[in-house]
Amino acid sequence: MNRLIALIAFLIFCSGQTMAQQNQQKEIPVEEQMKMFVVSMAKKIEMTQNQKDSMTMAYIGFIDDVQKYRADNNAKVLTFLMNSREEKIKKIFHDEKKYEKYLLFLEDMKKQRDIQQMPPPQQQHRGQQNPMGNGSGL
């Protein structure tokens, strides 16, 4: 459960960081970021408009609380706020299978973000020994 909480906090942090980097000239308000997040989630998980709106509000409330309580460096407060948000999300879905899909969606987002943040492989220069050991660099 703690790994799940840490994962969710990481995803939220990374989504904000990634969006901020992509839109340095134009900062997107948190409300819009969360709407975009929920819209992308709704493509994978069937949700009513009411569920989408409630999900958006749960995430906006979470982010507001993190900022309000300056919880980003306080693991106990952050854990409490994340648990609270997750309970709200479980109630929004009313379905354990949808909640499991939600968790899988978060895992997939983390994997995609990790792949995007990986540095590109370094190219070999002429004359460097290649990994196969022949030293030709070709």
Secondary structure as UniProt FT lines:
FT   HELIX           2..22
FT   HELIX           30..42
FT   TURN            43..44
FT   HELIX           49..68
FT   TURN            69..70
FT   HELIX           71..73
FT   HELIX           75..93
FT   HELIX           96..116
FT   TURN            126..127
FT   TURN            131..132
//
